[in-house]
Amino acid sequence: MRYIIALLLASTAIGTAGGGAARAEVPNVVTDIVPVQALTAMVMEGLGTPDLLLDRGASPHSYQMRPSQAAAVAGADLVIWVGPELTPWLDKAVDARPEGAALLGLLAAPGTHLRSFAEAEGEEAGHDHEHDHDHDHEHEHEHDEAHDHGADHADDPADAHAEEDHHHSGTDPHAWLDPENGRLWAGLIAAELSRLDPENAARYAQNAKAAIAAIDAADAETTALLAPVKDHPFVAFHDAYGYFADHYGLAVEGTVALGDAASPGAKRLDALRTKMQGAGPLCIFPEAQHDPALVTQMAEAAGAKVGGALDPEGSTYAPGPQAYGQILTGLAKTLSDCLAG
């Protein structure tokens, strides 16, 4: 939190200092996914609205940009994205931007809390990392090809690309589901916008403080919703909830799929079914953007209850400043509705 406050003070200082030419216009900002657009919209409140590349209801893992969107990326004053670990389809468009063009990769930002995917079934997921490197607004291109979110996803368990042969490792990119990262990123976004638009630095700093307060409120509401069901195990569709579970102390019994890059194989499904049958009554949750048929089959075979569809990426929410808090509380309400029953 001291780091965020320092960023905000620095942003305000930039706006009030005599040096540096002020921009005539608010920066044109492009974002990749709903939670990033929401955080940026909170910081830009009253000044401008950031563009969102991902269409409503689309998956960030396998999206294909339209030519007009690629042109928008090329012409943006600032691009803010999670990083190639989540949206590799944006990588080429980012590379095509002019040298020195402003880019903020949030996973690569200093201070971001990162966790790793579990290397194997049964291994405790979530190895904390200190993320120390210079923040020069350039993204890292090296990421684990074993966790290629750009691969096509199929829901058929018999798909040739089965998970028994898929080594699921590397950085878990769903870092926005830890509200500590959301608070940090609001400050970073304000600092970067202030660098580009010093005339409005004080407003960005003020908005960032308001954004952090809104995140605090959503975090508190989410905590209260989940408190009665913290010890109730559940199964999710894919391994996207590590940050959320770590922050709120939830008991994830397992996931049907490890990631969107591969379909679950028969061996994995058999092992999960056996695990579910031995865990007693629990809930299993489908996910927005995915066919719930496999989840329904697993529930019937294991005697589990099917919950509502989880939406960790906010694909069903209208973009805007309210969406970040809605993602957190929406997950909590969906989980609680089933787990408390």
KEKE-3310 file (N, C-alpha, C; in steps of 0.2 Angstrom, whole numbers, plus 5000, padded with zeros to 4 digits):
npx = (5004:5010:5018:5009:5003:5014:5016:5005:5007:5018:5013:5004:5013:5019:5009:5008:5020:5031:5039:5039:5028:5011:4998:4987:4976:4967:4975:4973:4967:4969:4963:4964:4956:4940:4942:4954:4950:4940:4947:4955:4946:4940:4951:4952:4940:4928:4937:4940:4936:4942:4946:4940:4946:4942:4928:4911:4907:4916:4931:4946:4957:4957:4955:4952:4958:4950:4953:4951:4953:4966:4972:4967:4975:4988:4987:4985:4988:4992:4993:4986:4988:4985:4995:5006:5004:4991:4984:4989:4986:4987:5000:5007:5002:5005:5019:5020:5019:5025:5042:5046:5033:5020:5017:5009:5011:5003:5005:5019:5022:5031:5029:5018:5008:5011:5007:5011:5005:5000:5012:5009:4996:4988:4998:5002:4995:5001:5014:5022:5029:5042:5042:5054:5060:5065:5054:5050:5041:5040:5036:5039:5044:5046:5038:5030:5028:5021:5009:5000:4989:4984:4980:4968:4953:4944:4930:4928:4931:4938:4947:4961:4972:4975:4974:4983:4995:4998:5008:5005:5010:5020:5017:5002:4990:4979:4978:4971:4961:4965:4962:4972:4981:4973:4972:4985:4987:4978:4985:4997:4992:4987:4999:5005:4997:4997:5010:5010:5000:5002:4995:4983:4986:4983:4970:4969:4976:4967:4956:4962:4963:4950:4946:4953:4947:4934:4937:4941:4929:4922:4930:4928:4914:4914:4922:4913:4902:4908:4913:4904:4906:4919:4925:4920:4922:4924:4922:4929:4928:4940:4957:4958:4956:4965:4971:4960:4955:4966:4967:4954:4953:4948:4942:4947:4943:4947:4949:4940:4946:4963:4967:4963:4970:4969:4959:4951:4958:4953:4959:4962:4949:4943:4951:4947:4934:4933:4940:4930:4919:4924:4925:4913:4897:4897:4899:4900:4906:4901:4907:4907:4907:4910:4904:4892:4890:4900:4903:4890:4889:4900:4895:4883:4889:4897:4888:4887:4882:4877:4882:4880:4886:4902:4911:4926:4933:4925:4917:4903:4899:4894:4906:4915:4918:4912:4913:4924:4923:4911:4915:4922:4912:4902:4907:4908:4895:4889:4896:4893:4879:4878:4886:4882:4870)
npy = (4994:5006:5008:5010:5022:5031:5031:5038:5050:5054:5055:5065:5075:5076:5082:5094:5100:5112:5109:5100:5097:5099:5088:5090:5082:5069:5053:5041:5025:5008:4992:4975:4964:4963:4965:4972:4983:4988:4993:5002:5011:5016:5023:5033:5040:5052:5058:5051:5036:5020:5009:4992:4977:4964:4955:4955:4941:4933:4922:4925:4918:4912:4922:4931:4945:4958:4967:4981:4982:4979:4990:4999:4996:4999:5013:5018:5028:5022:5005:4993:4978:4961:4952:4942:4929:4927:4933:4929:4932:4946:4949:4950:4962:4971:4970:4976:4990:5007:5010:5012:5016:5018:5005:4994:4981:4970:4959:4959:4969:4978:4972:4965:4952:4935:4918:4901:4888:4872:4859:4846:4834:4834:4841:4855:4869:4885:4894:4907:4922:4934:4948:4955:4966:4978:4991:4994:4997:4988:4972:4955:4942:4929:4915:4901:4888:4877:4881:4887:4899:4902:4891:4881:4876:4862:4853:4840:4825:4815:4821:4823:4830:4827:4830:4821:4821:4834:4846:4856:4871:4885:4903:4908:4917:4923:4934:4946:4941:4942:4954:4962:4964:4971:4983:4987:4988:4998:5010:5009:5011:5024:5031:5029:5035:5048:5051:5051:5061:5074:5085:5081:5074:5075:5072:5059:5053:5056:5048:5035:5033:5033:5022:5012:5012:5007:4995:4990:4989:4980:4969:4967:4964:4952:4944:4943:4936:4924:4919:4910:4898:4894:4883:4873:4861:4862:4859:4866:4872:4874:4877:4891:4898:4900:4912:4918:4909:4907:4920:4921:4910:4898:4881:4872:4858:4852:4852:4851:4853:4857:4868:4880:4876:4863:4848:4839:4822:4805:4798:4808:4812:4801:4800:4812:4810:4799:4805:4815:4807:4802:4813:4817:4826:4839:4854:4857:4867:4874:4884:4901:4903:4890:4874:4866:4853:4842:4845:4843:4829:4824:4828:4820:4807:4807:4811:4824:4841:4853:4869:4887:4895:4900:4915:4920:4929:4940:4940:4940:4952:4969:4981:4993:5004:4998:4984:4977:4975:4968:4956:4950:4950:4943:4930:4926:4926:4916:4905:4904:4902:4889:4881:4884:4878)
npz = (5000:5004:4993:4982:4987:4986:4972:4968:4974:4967:4954:4956:4958:4946:4938:4944:4943:4936:4925:4909:4895:4894:4888:4875:4873:4882:4884:4871:4875:4875:4880:4885:4891:4901:4915:4916:4908:4916:4928:4922:4917:4929:4933:4923:4924:4921:4912:4901:4891:4891:4877:4873:4868:4868:4863:4870:4879:4873:4873:4881:4878:4866:4856:4841:4834:4825:4809:4811:4825:4827:4820:4829:4840:4835:4834:4846:4861:4873:4877:4888:4895:4901:4898:4887:4892:4894:4884:4870:4857:4855:4855:4842:4837:4847:4846:4833:4835:4836:4840:4857:4860:4872:4884:4895:4903:4914:4922:4922:4929:4942:4959:4958:4963:4960:4955:4953:4942:4947:4946:4945:4947:4963:4969:4979:4974:4969:4971:4979:4972:4971:4962:4954:4943:4931:4927:4912:4903:4893:4887:4892:4881:4882:4887:4894:4883:4885:4891:4882:4879:4867:4860:4851:4859:4864:4869:4870:4878:4872:4864:4853:4859:4873:4891:4898:4892:4893:4900:4913:4917:4923:4924:4932:4924:4929:4937:4941:4950:4962:4974:4979:4969:4960:4967:4967:4953:4949:4954:4947:4934:4935:4937:4925:4916:4920:4917:4903:4902:4910:4913:4918:4930:4943:4944:4939:4950:4960:4956:4956:4969:4973:4966:4972:4984:4980:4976:4989:4995:4987:4990:5003:5003:4996:5004:5015:5009:5006:5018:5026:5019:5017:5020:5013:5001:4983:4965:4950:4933:4925:4929:4935:4947:4957:4962:4968:4977:4985:4991:4997:5005:5001:4997:4984:4977:4965:4947:4932:4919:4916:4909:4896:4885:4882:4881:4894:4897:4897:4908:4917:4920:4926:4937:4944:4946:4954:4965:4968:4972:4984:4992:4998:4999:4987:4977:4959:4947:4931:4918:4911:4893:4891:4886:4896:4897:4900:4913:4919:4916:4924:4937:4938:4938:4950:4960:4963:4966:4954:4951:4948:4933:4933:4931:4928:4921:4917:4906:4903:4908:4907:4900:4909:4923:4934:4933:4938:4952:4951:4945:4956:4967:4960:4957:4971:4975:4966:4970:4983:4983:4979:4987:5000:5001)
capx = (5000:5015:5020:5003:5003:5020:5015:4999:5010:5022:5008:5001:5019:5021:5004:5009:5027:5032:5042:5035:5023:5004:4995:4981:4970:4968:4977:4969:4970:4966:4964:4963:4950:4935:4944:4959:4946:4937:4952:4957:4940:4940:4956:4950:4933:4927:4941:4939:4934:4947:4943:4941:4947:4938:4920:4907:4905:4922:4936:4952:4962:4958:4951:4955:4956:4948:4958:4950:4955:4973:4973:4967:4981:4993:4986:4984:4993:4994:4990:4986:4986:4988:5002:5005:5002:4984:4981:4995:4984:4988:5007:5010:4999:5010:5026:5020:5018:5031:5047:5045:5026:5018:5014:5009:5010:5002:5009:5026:5023:5034:5025:5012:5008:5011:5008:5012:5000:5002:5016:5006:4990:4989:5003:4999:4996:5002:5020:5023:5035:5044:5043:5058:5063:5064:5047:5052:5035:5041:5034:5043:5041:5047:5033:5030:5024:5016:5003:4999:4982:4981:4978:4961:4950:4939:4926:4927:4937:4942:4951:4968:4976:4972:4979:4988:5001:4999:5011:5002:5015:5021:5014:4995:4989:4972:4980:4966:4956:4968:4961:4978:4984:4969:4973:4991:4987:4975:4990:5001:4988:4987:5005:5007:4993:5000:5017:5008:4995:5003:4990:4977:4989:4980:4963:4971:4978:4961:4952:4965:4961:4943:4946:4955:4941:4929:4940:4941:4922:4920:4934:4924:4908:4916:4924:4907:4898:4912:4915:4901:4907:4926:4928:4916:4926:4921:4926:4928:4929:4947:4962:4958:4954:4970:4972:4954:4955:4971:4965:4948:4954:4943:4945:4946:4945:4950:4946:4939:4952:4969:4968:4960:4974:4969:4954:4953:4958:4949:4962:4961:4942:4942:4954:4943:4927:4935:4941:4924:4915:4927:4925:4906:4893:4901:4897:4904:4903:4903:4910:4905:4911:4911:4899:4892:4888:4905:4902:4884:4891:4904:4891:4879:4893:4900:4883:4888:4877:4879:4881:4879:4892:4907:4914:4932:4936:4920:4915:4896:4898:4895:4912:4915:4921:4909:4914:4930:4920:4906:4918:4923:4906:4898:4910:4907:4888:4888:4899:4889:4873:4878:4890:4878:4864)
capy = (5000:5012:5009:5014:5029:5034:5032:5043:5056:5055:5057:5072:5080:5077:5086:5101:5103:5117:5106:5095:5100:5096:5085:5093:5078:5063:5048:5035:5019:5001:4987:4968:4961:4966:4967:4978:4989:4991:4996:5008:5016:5019:5029:5038:5042:5059:5061:5047:5029:5015:5004:4985:4973:4957:4956:4952:4933:4929:4920:4929:4913:4910:4927:4934:4952:4961:4972:4987:4982:4979:4997:5003:4995:5002:5020:5019:5031:5017:4999:4990:4971:4957:4950:4936:4923:4926:4935:4929:4935:4953:4949:4953:4969:4975:4971:4981:4997:5010:5009:5017:5017:5016:4998:4992:4973:4970:4953:4960:4975:4977:4972:4961:4945:4930:4911:4896:4883:4866:4856:4839:4833:4833:4846:4861:4875:4892:4896:4914:4924:4941:4949:4961:4968:4985:4992:4999:4997:4983:4965:4949:4938:4922:4912:4894:4886:4872:4884:4892:4900:4903:4885:4880:4872:4857:4851:4833:4822:4811:4825:4820:4834:4826:4833:4817:4823:4841:4848:4863:4874:4892:4908:4908:4923:4926:4938:4951:4939:4944:4961:4966:4966:4976:4989:4989:4990:5005:5015:5009:5014:5031:5033:5029:5040:5054:5052:5053:5067:5077:5090:5078:5069:5075:5069:5052:5051:5056:5043:5029:5032:5031:5015:5007:5012:5003:4988:4988:4988:4974:4964:4966:4961:4946:4941:4942:4931:4918:4917:4904:4892:4894:4876:4868:4860:4862:4858:4871:4869:4874:4880:4899:4901:4900:4918:4920:4904:4909:4926:4921:4904:4893:4874:4870:4851:4850:4856:4846:4854:4861:4875:4881:4874:4856:4845:4834:4816:4800:4796:4813:4813:4795:4801:4817:4807:4795:4810:4818:4802:4801:4819:4818:4831:4845:4857:4857:4873:4875:4891:4905:4902:4883:4869:4863:4846:4838:4846:4839:4822:4823:4828:4814:4801:4808:4813:4831:4847:4858:4876:4892:4896:4905:4920:4924:4934:4945:4940:4942:4959:4975:4984:4999:5004:4994:4977:4974:4973:4964:4950:4947:4948:4938:4924:4924:4924:4910:4900:4904:4900:4882:4878:4885:4874)
capz = (5000:5003:4986:4979:4989:4983:4965:4968:4976:4962:4949:4957:4958:4939:4936:4947:4942:4930:4919:4905:4892:4895:4882:4873:4874:4886:4880:4869:4878:4872:4885:4882:4894:4905:4922:4914:4905:4922:4932:4918:4917:4935:4934:4918:4926:4920:4907:4894:4891:4887:4872:4875:4862:4869:4863:4876:4878:4869:4877:4880:4877:4859:4852:4835:4833:4818:4807:4814:4832:4826:4819:4835:4845:4832:4835:4853:4865:4878:4878:4894:4894:4906:4895:4882:4895:4894:4877:4865:4850:4855:4855:4836:4836:4851:4842:4827:4837:4835:4845:4862:4861:4879:4884:4902:4904:4921:4925:4922:4933:4949:4965:4956:4966:4955:4958:4947:4941:4950:4941:4944:4951:4970:4972:4982:4969:4971:4974:4978:4969:4971:4955:4954:4937:4930:4924:4907:4899:4888:4889:4891:4876:4884:4891:4893:4877:4887:4893:4876:4879:4860:4856:4851:4865:4863:4875:4869:4882:4868:4859:4853:4863:4880:4896:4901:4889:4893:4906:4914:4922:4922:4928:4932:4922:4931:4943:4943:4955:4969:4974:4981:4963:4958:4970:4964:4946:4949:4955:4941:4928:4936:4936:4918:4912:4922:4913:4897:4902:4916:4915:4922:4934:4950:4943:4939:4957:4964:4953:4958:4976:4973:4963:4978:4989:4977:4977:4996:4996:4984:4993:5010:5002:4994:5010:5019:5006:5006:5025:5029:5015:5016:5021:5008:4994:4976:4959:4945:4926:4924:4934:4935:4953:4962:4966:4971:4982:4990:4995:5002:5009:4998:4996:4978:4977:4959:4941:4926:4915:4919:4906:4890:4879:4881:4884:4899:4895:4901:4914:4922:4922:4930:4944:4947:4948:4961:4971:4970:4976:4991:4996:5001:4995:4985:4971:4954:4943:4925:4917:4905:4887:4890:4886:4903:4897:4903:4920:4921:4916:4930:4943:4939:4940:4956:4964:4965:4964:4949:4953:4942:4929:4935:4925:4931:4916:4916:4899:4903:4911:4903:4902:4913:4930:4939:4931:4942:4958:4949:4944:4962:4970:4956:4959:4978:4975:4963:4974:4990:4982:4979:4993:5006:5000)
cpx = (5004:5017:5015:5003:5008:5019:5010:5002:5014:5018:5006:5007:5020:5016:5005:5015:5027:5034:5037:5029:5016:5002:4989:4975:4972:4970:4972:4971:4966:4968:4962:4957:4946:4938:4949:4955:4943:4941:4954:4952:4939:4945:4955:4943:4933:4932:4941:4937:4939:4943:4945:4941:4942:4931:4917:4905:4911:4927:4943:4958:4963:4955:4955:4953:4954:4953:4957:4953:4963:4975:4972:4972:4987:4993:4985:4990:4996:4990:4991:4984:4988:4995:5001:5004:4995:4981:4987:4992:4985:4996:5010:5008:5004:5016:5026:5020:5025:5036:5046:5037:5024:5014:5014:5007:5009:5005:5016:5027:5026:5029:5019:5013:5007:5011:5009:5006:5004:5006:5013:5000:4992:4995:5000:5001:4997:5009:5021:5029:5036:5045:5047:5062:5061:5058:5049:5047:5036:5040:5039:5040:5042:5042:5032:5025:5019:5010:5001:4991:4979:4979:4970:4958:4944:4936:4926:4933:4941:4947:4958:4973:4974:4977:4984:4995:5002:5002:5009:5007:5016:5017:5006:4993:4983:4973:4976:4961:4959:4967:4967:4981:4980:4970:4980:4991:4983:4980:4995:4998:4988:4993:5007:5003:4995:5006:5015:5004:4996:4998:4984:4980:4985:4973:4964:4972:4972:4957:4955:4963:4954:4942:4948:4950:4936:4931:4940:4934:4920:4924:4930:4918:4909:4918:4918:4903:4901:4913:4911:4903:4914:4928:4924:4920:4921:4925:4924:4930:4936:4951:4963:4957:4959:4971:4966:4954:4960:4969:4959:4948:4949:4946:4943:4948:4948:4946:4945:4944:4957:4969:4964:4964:4973:4962:4956:4953:4954:4952:4961:4954:4940:4945:4950:4937:4928:4936:4935:4919:4917:4926:4918:4903:4897:4897:4902:4901:4906:4905:4907:4910:4912:4905:4898:4891:4893:4904:4896:4885:4895:4899:4886:4883:4895:4895:4884:4882:4880:4877:4880:4886:4896:4910:4920:4934:4931:4917:4907:4894:4898:4902:4911:4918:4918:4911:4919:4926:4914:4909:4919:4917:4902:4901:4908:4899:4886:4891:4895:4883:4872:4881:4886:4872:4864)
cpy = (5006:5013:5012:5021:5034:5036:5037:5050:5059:5058:5064:5077:5081:5082:5093:5104:5108:5114:5101:5098:5096:5093:5089:5089:5072:5057:5043:5029:5013:4996:4980:4965:4965:4969:4973:4984:4992:4995:5003:5013:5019:5025:5034:5041:5050:5062:5057:5040:5025:5011:4997:4981:4967:4958:4953:4945:4929:4927:4923:4924:4912:4916:4929:4941:4954:4966:4979:4988:4982:4986:5001:5002:4999:5010:5022:5023:5026:5011:4996:4983:4967:4954:4944:4930:4922:4928:4935:4932:4942:4954:4953:4960:4973:4976:4976:4988:5000:5009:5014:5019:5014:5010:4997:4985:4972:4964:4955:4966:4974:4977:4967:4954:4940:4923:4907:4891:4877:4862:4849:4839:4831:4838:4852:4867:4881:4893:4904:4916:4931:4943:4956:4961:4975:4986:4997:4999:4993:4976:4960:4944:4931:4920:4905:4891:4880:4875:4890:4893:4901:4897:4884:4875:4868:4854:4843:4829:4817:4814:4823:4823:4833:4828:4828:4819:4831:4844:4855:4866:4881:4897:4908:4915:4927:4930:4943:4948:4939:4952:4965:4968:4971:4983:4992:4992:4997:5011:5015:5012:5021:5034:5034:5034:5047:5056:5054:5060:5070:5082:5088:5073:5069:5072:5061:5049:5051:5050:5036:5028:5030:5024:5010:5007:5007:4996:4985:4986:4981:4968:4962:4962:4953:4941:4939:4936:4924:4915:4911:4898:4891:4887:4871:4867:4860:4861:4863:4868:4869:4878:4887:4902:4901:4906:4920:4915:4905:4915:4925:4914:4899:4886:4871:4862:4848:4854:4850:4847:4858:4868:4875:4878:4867:4853:4840:4826:4811:4798:4802:4813:4807:4797:4807:4814:4803:4800:4813:4814:4801:4807:4821:4823:4837:4848:4857:4863:4873:4882:4894:4903:4895:4879:4866:4856:4841:4839:4842:4832:4820:4823:4822:4808:4801:4810:4820:4836:4851:4865:4881:4892:4902:4909:4924:4929:4940:4945:4941:4948:4964:4979:4991:4999:5000:4986:4974:4971:4968:4957:4946:4945:4943:4931:4921:4922:4918:4904:4899:4900:4892:4879:4879:4881:4867)
cpz = (5000:4996:4981:4980:4986:4976:4964:4969:4970:4956:4950:4956:4950:4936:4938:4946:4936:4924:4915:4902:4893:4888:4881:4874:4879:4881:4877:4871:4876:4878:4882:4884:4899:4911:4921:4912:4911:4926:4928:4918:4923:4936:4929:4919:4925:4915:4900:4896:4887:4883:4875:4869:4863:4868:4868:4874:4875:4875:4876:4878:4869:4854:4846:4834:4825:4816:4810:4821:4831:4824:4825:4840:4842:4833:4842:4856:4870:4877:4884:4893:4900:4904:4891:4885:4895:4887:4872:4858:4850:4854:4848:4835:4841:4848:4837:4829:4837:4841:4850:4864:4868:4879:4892:4902:4912:4925:4926:4926:4940:4955:4964:4960:4961:4958:4952:4947:4945:4945:4940:4949:4959:4973:4974:4977:4972:4975:4973:4975:4970:4964:4954:4947:4936:4926:4918:4902:4893:4891:4888:4886:4878:4889:4889:4888:4879:4890:4888:4876:4872:4857:4856:4857:4862:4869:4875:4873:4878:4863:4859:4857:4870:4885:4899:4898:4889:4900:4908:4919:4920:4926:4927:4930:4925:4938:4946:4949:4962:4969:4976:4974:4959:4960:4968:4957:4945:4950:4950:4935:4929:4935:4929:4914:4914:4919:4906:4896:4909:4918:4919:4928:4941:4949:4943:4946:4961:4962:4956:4965:4977:4971:4968:4983:4987:4978:4984:4997:4993:4987:5000:5009:5000:5000:5014:5016:5007:5013:5027:5025:5014:5016:5017:5002:4988:4971:4954:4938:4924:4929:4933:4941:4959:4966:4970:4978:4987:4994:4999:5006:5007:4997:4989:4978:4971:4953:4936:4921:4918:4916:4900:4884:4878:4884:4889:4896:4900:4908:4919:4924:4927:4937:4947:4949:4954:4967:4973:4974:4983:4995:4999:4996:4993:4979:4966:4949:4936:4924:4911:4900:4886:4890:4893:4903:4900:4911:4923:4921:4923:4937:4944:4941:4947:4962:4967:4963:4959:4951:4947:4938:4932:4929:4928:4927:4915:4909:4898:4905:4906:4905:4905:4920:4935:4938:4936:4948:4957:4948:4951:4966:4967:4957:4966:4978:4972:4967:4980:4989:4982:4985:5000:5006:5003)
residu = (MET:ARG:TYR:ILE:ILE:ALA:LEU:LEU:LEU:ALA:SER:THR:ALA:ILE:GLY:THR:ALA:GLY:GLY:GLY:ALA:ALA:ARG:ALA:GLU:VAL:PRO:ASN:VAL:VAL:THR:ASP:ILE:VAL:PRO:VAL:GLN:ALA:LEU:THR:ALA:MET:VAL:MET:GLU:GLY:LEU:GLY:THR:PRO:ASP:LEU:LEU:LEU:ASP:ARG:GLY:ALA:SER:PRO:HIS:SER:TYR:GLN:MET:ARG:PRO:SER:GLN:ALA:ALA:ALA:VAL:ALA:GLY:ALA:ASP:LEU:VAL:ILE:TRP:VAL:GLY:PRO:GLU:LEU:THR:PRO:TRP:LEU:ASP:LYS:ALA:VAL:ASP:ALA:ARG:PRO:GLU:GLY:ALA:ALA:LEU:LEU:GLY:LEU:LEU:ALA:ALA:PRO:GLY:THR:HIS:LEU:ARG:SER:PHE:ALA:GLU:ALA:GLU:GLY:GLU:GLU:ALA:GLY:HIS:ASP:HIS:GLU:HIS:ASP:HIS:ASP:HIS:ASP:HIS:GLU:HIS:GLU:HIS:GLU:HIS:ASP:GLU:ALA:HIS:ASP:HIS:GLY:ALA:ASP:HIS:ALA:ASP:ASP:PRO:ALA:ASP:ALA:HIS:ALA:GLU:GLU:ASP:HIS:HIS:HIS:SER:GLY:THR:ASP:PRO:HIS:ALA:TRP:LEU:ASP:PRO:GLU:ASN:GLY:ARG:LEU:TRP:ALA:GLY:LEU:ILE:ALA:ALA:GLU:LEU:SER:ARG:LEU:ASP:PRO:GLU:ASN:ALA:ALA:ARG:TYR:ALA:GLN:ASN:ALA:LYS:ALA:ALA:ILE:ALA:ALA:ILE:ASP:ALA:ALA:ASP:ALA:GLU:THR:THR:ALA:LEU:LEU:ALA:PRO:VAL:LYS:ASP:HIS:PRO:PHE:VAL:ALA:PHE:HIS:ASP:ALA:TYR:GLY:TYR:PHE:ALA:ASP:HIS:TYR:GLY:LEU:ALA:VAL:GLU:GLY:THR:VAL:ALA:LEU:GLY:ASP:ALA:ALA:SER:PRO:GLY:ALA:LYS:ARG:LEU:ASP:ALA:LEU:ARG:THR:LYS:MET:GLN:GLY:ALA:GLY:PRO:LEU:CYS:ILE:PHE:PRO:GLU:ALA:GLN:HIS:ASP:PRO:ALA:LEU:VAL:THR:GLN:MET:ALA:GLU:ALA:ALA:GLY:ALA:LYS:VAL:GLY:GLY:ALA:LEU:ASP:PRO:GLU:GLY:SER:THR:TYR:ALA:PRO:GLY:PRO:GLN:ALA:TYR:GLY:GLN:ILE:LEU:THR:GLY:LEU:ALA:LYS:THR:LEU:SER:ASP:CYS:LEU:ALA:GLY)
# end
